[in-house]
């Protein structure tokens, strides 16, 4: 079976700005499925439940960008990665992913 897009929820970054352990598990599974999908949609700007992890320039690190970098470092082509980094909660992730990416690209996820 093949998919237009596989959606990968966020789940936090560690204090080093890397994806949390459970997010790495999700991303590793996506890497195993790379040949079954045209795109991979990583989600999440962060959360409102605690302050964001900051980079060396004191800017917040968003989860979707970190997840995308993880995939790219493991040979997933950057043109196959879509990013939804507008929202801070799961409902927002679903809304913006659907409205701004999935429907506009006519993807079946």
Secondary structure, DSSP 8 states (H G I E B T S, - for coil): --EEEEEE----B-TTSSB-HHHHHHHHHHHHTGGGEEEEEEE-S--SSS---B-TTS-B--HHHHHHHHHHHTT--GGGEEEE-S-SSHHHHHHHIIIIIIHHHT---
